[in-house]
Amino acid sequence: MPLEGDDHRGYAEPMSMSMPNVGSAGSTSERTRVRVVASARSQFASDGYAGVSLADIAAEAGVTKGAIYHHFATKKDLFLAALEDVEAEIQVRSRRAAKGQRTPLARLQRGFGSYLDAVLDPEIGRISLIDAPAVLGAGKHLELSRRYAHDDVVFTLGVGLPEVDPDELDALASTLLGAVTSAALVLISSPTPETTRVVVGDAMDRLLRGVLGPAVAGPRVG
């Protein structure tokens, strides 16, 4: 999700966006892990968690099931790794979209807009929005949200609303993230996603302007 201006401290690109480079047995093992997670992402996106077996993932990745178990004790553990890769990719996309924007409103608009665009990719939308809550439970899903999005939204809101109490900023960030997640669910369920993308973008734009003030200039979410 949207981040604090251009500060990209301490984050790594997802495995889907950076491959380890060659050499030792350790790097060979890591390359295997990357292939397995990439295969899992692809198959979970196309067939859903319940429709995919570890044998399917191993076959697509070109490894044995034993190689998968070397890295992941269960299919659920592998799903979590795929989800974390998805969430990291969303974060990277949102950081890039928000980079260079001058106001907190503009950063949030660009970041949320990037998220709504991202979920139209089945590898992101289905894994993050549909399967993750069902497979991992609401608690773990919320924990990941806080890790990859919540704190950044709190920071950005704090820049725009310095007079607001930290506890209220925390609640406000949760409310906005809940709203954009609901908008994303509407979007990926729509038979006309291009039209719906405009509608939910306008709705989020209204909400953000209401929170941060209509007088604050910024681009539209849509």
The 8 nearest C-alpha neighbors of each residue, nearest first, counted from 0:
[[1, 148, 90, 93, 110, 111, 2, 89],
 [2, 0, 110, 93, 107, 94, 97, 106],
 [1, 3, 151, 94, 4, 0, 152, 155],
 [2, 4, 155, 6, 151, 154, 5, 1],
 [3, 5, 6, 2, 98, 97, 99, 106],
 [4, 6, 98, 7, 99, 3, 94, 97],
 [7, 5, 4, 8, 3, 2, 98, 94],
 [8, 6, 5, 9, 10, 94, 2, 3],
 [9, 7, 6, 10, 5, 11, 3, 2],
 [8, 10, 7, 11, 6, 12, 91, 147],
 [11, 9, 8, 7, 12, 91, 87, 90],
 [12, 10, 13, 9, 87, 91, 14, 17],
 [11, 13, 16, 17, 14, 87, 91, 10],
 [14, 12, 84, 87, 15, 16, 88, 11],
 [13, 15, 17, 16, 18, 33, 84, 12],
 [14, 16, 13, 17, 37, 84, 18, 33],
 [15, 17, 14, 13, 12, 18, 88, 84],
 [18, 16, 14, 15, 12, 13, 19, 11],
 [17, 19, 14, 20, 16, 15, 33, 30],
 [20, 18, 30, 21, 17, 26, 29, 33],
 [19, 21, 18, 22, 26, 30, 27, 17],
 [22, 20, 26, 19, 23, 27, 30, 24],
 [21, 23, 26, 24, 20, 27, 25, 19],
 [22, 24, 25, 26, 27, 21, 28, 20],
 [23, 25, 27, 26, 28, 22, 29, 21],
 [26, 24, 28, 23, 27, 29, 22, 30],
 [25, 27, 29, 23, 28, 24, 21, 22],
 [28, 26, 24, 30, 29, 25, 23, 31],
 [27, 29, 31, 25, 26, 30, 24, 32],
 [28, 30, 26, 32, 31, 27, 33, 25],
 [31, 29, 33, 27, 32, 28, 26, 34],
 [30, 32, 28, 34, 29, 33, 35, 27],
 [31, 33, 29, 35, 30, 34, 36, 28],
 [32, 34, 30, 36, 31, 35, 37, 29],
 [35, 33, 37, 31, 32, 36, 60, 38],
 [34, 36, 32, 38, 33, 37, 60, 39],
 [37, 35, 39, 33, 38, 34, 81, 40],
 [36, 38, 34, 40, 39, 35, 33, 41],
 [39, 37, 35, 41, 36, 40, 60, 56],
 [38, 40, 36, 42, 37, 41, 56, 43],
 [41, 39, 37, 43, 38, 81, 42, 44],
 [40, 42, 38, 44, 39, 43, 122, 37],
 [41, 43, 45, 39, 44, 40, 46, 38],
 [42, 44, 47, 48, 40, 46, 45, 41],
 [45, 43, 122, 42, 41, 121, 47, 125],
 [44, 46, 42, 43, 47, 41, 121, 122],
 [47, 45, 50, 43, 42, 44, 51, 48],
 [48, 46, 43, 50, 49, 44, 45, 51],
 [47, 49, 43, 50, 51, 130, 46, 78],
 [48, 50, 47, 51, 46, 52, 43, 130],
 [49, 51, 46, 47, 48, 52, 43, 42],
 [52, 50, 49, 48, 46, 55, 43, 42],
 [53, 51, 55, 54, 56, 50, 74, 49],
 [52, 54, 56, 55, 57, 74, 64, 51],
 [53, 55, 57, 52, 56, 58, 64, 63],
 [56, 54, 52, 58, 53, 57, 59, 51],
 [55, 57, 53, 59, 54, 58, 38, 39],
 [58, 56, 54, 62, 60, 55, 59, 63],
 [57, 59, 61, 55, 56, 60, 54, 62],
 [60, 58, 56, 61, 57, 38, 55, 62],
 [59, 61, 57, 35, 58, 34, 62, 38],
 [62, 60, 58, 59, 57, 63, 34, 56],
 [63, 61, 57, 60, 66, 58, 64, 67],
 [64, 62, 65, 66, 57, 67, 61, 58],
 [65, 63, 67, 66, 57, 54, 68, 53],
 [64, 66, 68, 63, 67, 69, 62, 57],
 [67, 65, 69, 63, 64, 68, 62, 70],
 [66, 68, 64, 69, 65, 70, 71, 63],
 [69, 67, 71, 65, 70, 72, 66, 64],
 [68, 70, 66, 67, 71, 65, 72, 64],
 [69, 71, 68, 67, 32, 72, 66, 77],
 [72, 70, 68, 73, 76, 77, 67, 69],
 [71, 73, 68, 76, 70, 74, 69, 77],
 [74, 72, 76, 75, 71, 77, 68, 78],
 [73, 75, 77, 76, 78, 53, 72, 71],
 [74, 76, 78, 73, 77, 79, 134, 135],
 [77, 75, 79, 73, 74, 78, 71, 80],
 [76, 78, 74, 80, 79, 75, 71, 81],
 [77, 79, 75, 81, 80, 76, 82, 74],
 [78, 80, 82, 76, 77, 81, 83, 75],
 [81, 79, 77, 83, 78, 82, 84, 76],
 [82, 80, 78, 84, 79, 83, 40, 36],
 [83, 81, 85, 79, 84, 80, 78, 86],
 [84, 82, 86, 80, 85, 81, 87, 79],
 [83, 85, 13, 81, 87, 82, 86, 88],
 [86, 84, 82, 88, 83, 87, 123, 89],
 [87, 85, 83, 89, 88, 84, 82, 90],
 [86, 88, 90, 84, 13, 89, 85, 83],
 [89, 87, 91, 85, 90, 86, 13, 92],
 [90, 88, 86, 92, 87, 91, 93, 85],
 [89, 91, 87, 0, 93, 88, 92, 94],
 [90, 92, 88, 94, 93, 89, 87, 95],
 [93, 91, 89, 95, 90, 94, 88, 96],
 [92, 94, 110, 96, 0, 1, 90, 95],
 [95, 93, 91, 97, 96, 92, 2, 1],
 [94, 96, 98, 92, 93, 97, 91, 110],
 [95, 97, 93, 94, 109, 98, 110, 92],
 [98, 96, 106, 94, 109, 110, 95, 100],
 [99, 97, 5, 95, 96, 100, 4, 94],
 [98, 100, 101, 5, 97, 4, 106, 96],
 [101, 99, 106, 98, 97, 105, 102, 4],
 [100, 102, 99, 105, 103, 106, 4, 217],
 [101, 103, 105, 104, 100, 106, 217, 159],
 [104, 102, 106, 105, 159, 155, 107, 158],
 [105, 103, 107, 102, 106, 217, 108, 211],
 [104, 106, 217, 108, 102, 103, 107, 100],
 [107, 105, 97, 103, 109, 104, 108, 100],
 [106, 108, 110, 104, 1, 109, 105, 111],
 [109, 107, 220, 105, 111, 106, 110, 112],
 [108, 110, 112, 106, 97, 107, 96, 111],
 [109, 111, 1, 93, 107, 113, 112, 97],
 [112, 110, 114, 108, 113, 109, 107, 115],
 [111, 113, 220, 109, 115, 114, 110, 108],
 [112, 114, 116, 110, 111, 115, 93, 109],
 [115, 113, 117, 111, 116, 112, 110, 118],
 [116, 114, 112, 117, 113, 118, 183, 111],
 [115, 117, 113, 114, 118, 119, 112, 120],
 [118, 116, 114, 119, 115, 120, 113, 123],
 [117, 119, 124, 120, 123, 115, 116, 114],
 [118, 120, 117, 116, 124, 121, 187, 115],
 [119, 121, 118, 123, 122, 117, 124, 116],
 [122, 120, 124, 123, 125, 44, 119, 118],
 [123, 121, 44, 120, 124, 126, 40, 125],
 [122, 124, 118, 121, 120, 126, 127, 125],
 [125, 123, 118, 121, 127, 128, 126, 120],
 [124, 126, 129, 121, 128, 127, 44, 123],
 [125, 127, 130, 123, 124, 131, 128, 129],
 [128, 126, 131, 124, 125, 123, 129, 82],
 [127, 129, 124, 125, 126, 131, 130, 184],
 [130, 128, 125, 131, 126, 127, 132, 133],
 [129, 131, 126, 133, 132, 134, 125, 128],
 [130, 132, 134, 127, 133, 135, 126, 129],
 [133, 131, 136, 137, 135, 134, 130, 140],
 [134, 132, 130, 131, 136, 135, 129, 137],
 [135, 133, 131, 132, 130, 136, 75, 48],
 [134, 136, 132, 131, 133, 139, 140, 137],
 [137, 135, 132, 138, 133, 139, 134, 140],
 [136, 138, 140, 132, 139, 141, 135, 133],
 [139, 137, 141, 140, 136, 142, 135, 132],
 [140, 138, 142, 141, 137, 136, 135, 143],
 [139, 141, 137, 143, 142, 138, 132, 144],
 [142, 140, 144, 138, 139, 143, 137, 145],
 [141, 143, 139, 145, 144, 140, 138, 146],
 [144, 142, 146, 140, 145, 141, 147, 139],
 [145, 143, 141, 147, 142, 146, 148, 149],
 [144, 146, 149, 142, 143, 148, 147, 150],
 [147, 145, 143, 144, 148, 142, 149, 150],
 [146, 148, 144, 145, 143, 90, 149, 86],
 [149, 147, 0, 144, 151, 145, 150, 146],
 [150, 148, 145, 152, 151, 144, 153, 172],
 [149, 151, 153, 152, 148, 145, 154, 146],
 [150, 152, 2, 154, 153, 149, 148, 3],
 [151, 153, 155, 149, 154, 150, 172, 156],
 [154, 152, 150, 156, 151, 172, 155, 168],
 [153, 155, 157, 151, 152, 156, 150, 3],
 [156, 154, 152, 158, 3, 157, 153, 103],
 [157, 155, 159, 153, 158, 154, 160, 152],
 [156, 158, 160, 154, 161, 155, 159, 153],
 [157, 159, 155, 156, 160, 161, 154, 103],
 [158, 160, 156, 157, 103, 161, 155, 211],
 [159, 161, 157, 162, 158, 163, 156, 211],
 [162, 160, 157, 163, 158, 159, 156, 164],
 [161, 163, 160, 164, 157, 159, 165, 158],
 [164, 162, 161, 160, 165, 168, 167, 157],
 [163, 165, 167, 166, 168, 162, 161, 169],
 [166, 164, 168, 167, 169, 163, 157, 153],
 [167, 165, 169, 168, 164, 170, 163, 171],
 [166, 168, 170, 164, 169, 165, 171, 163],
 [169, 167, 171, 165, 166, 170, 153, 172],
 [168, 170, 166, 172, 167, 171, 153, 165],
 [171, 169, 167, 173, 168, 172, 174, 166],
 [170, 172, 168, 174, 173, 169, 167, 175],
 [173, 171, 175, 169, 174, 170, 153, 152],
 [174, 172, 170, 176, 171, 175, 177, 169],
 [173, 175, 171, 177, 172, 176, 178, 170],
 [176, 174, 178, 172, 177, 173, 171, 179],
 [177, 175, 173, 179, 178, 174, 180, 172],
 [178, 176, 174, 180, 175, 179, 173, 181],
 [177, 179, 175, 181, 176, 180, 182, 174],
 [178, 180, 182, 176, 181, 177, 183, 175],
 [179, 181, 183, 177, 182, 178, 176, 184],
 [182, 180, 184, 178, 183, 179, 177, 185],
 [183, 181, 179, 185, 180, 184, 199, 178],
 [182, 184, 186, 180, 181, 185, 115, 179],
 [185, 183, 181, 186, 187, 182, 188, 180],
 [186, 184, 182, 188, 183, 187, 189, 181],
 [185, 187, 183, 189, 184, 188, 192, 195],
 [186, 188, 184, 189, 185, 183, 119, 192],
 [189, 187, 185, 186, 184, 190, 192, 183],
 [188, 190, 191, 186, 192, 187, 185, 195],
 [191, 189, 192, 188, 187, 195, 186, 193],
 [192, 190, 189, 194, 193, 195, 186, 196],
 [191, 193, 195, 189, 194, 196, 186, 190],
 [194, 192, 196, 195, 191, 197, 186, 189],
 [195, 193, 196, 197, 192, 191, 198, 189],
 [194, 196, 192, 198, 197, 193, 186, 199],
 [197, 195, 193, 199, 194, 198, 192, 200],
 [196, 198, 200, 195, 194, 221, 199, 201],
 [199, 197, 195, 201, 200, 196, 202, 194],
 [200, 198, 202, 201, 196, 197, 182, 195],
 [201, 199, 221, 220, 197, 203, 198, 202],
 [200, 202, 204, 198, 199, 203, 221, 197],
 [203, 201, 199, 205, 204, 200, 198, 206],
 [204, 202, 206, 200, 205, 201, 207, 199],
 [203, 205, 201, 207, 220, 202, 206, 219],
 [206, 204, 202, 208, 203, 207, 209, 201],
 [205, 207, 203, 209, 204, 208, 210, 202],
 [208, 206, 210, 204, 209, 205, 211, 203],
 [209, 207, 213, 212, 211, 205, 210, 206],
 [208, 210, 206, 207, 212, 211, 205, 213],
 [209, 211, 207, 208, 212, 206, 213, 205],
 [212, 210, 208, 209, 207, 104, 159, 213],
 [211, 213, 208, 209, 214, 215, 210, 207],
 [214, 212, 208, 215, 209, 211, 216, 210],
 [213, 215, 212, 216, 208, 211, 217, 209],
 [216, 214, 213, 212, 217, 211, 104, 208],
 [215, 217, 214, 218, 105, 104, 213, 102],
 [216, 218, 105, 104, 215, 219, 102, 108],
 [219, 217, 105, 220, 108, 216, 109, 104],
 [218, 220, 221, 204, 108, 217, 201, 200],
 [219, 221, 108, 112, 200, 204, 109, 201],
 [220, 200, 219, 197, 201, 112, 196, 204]]
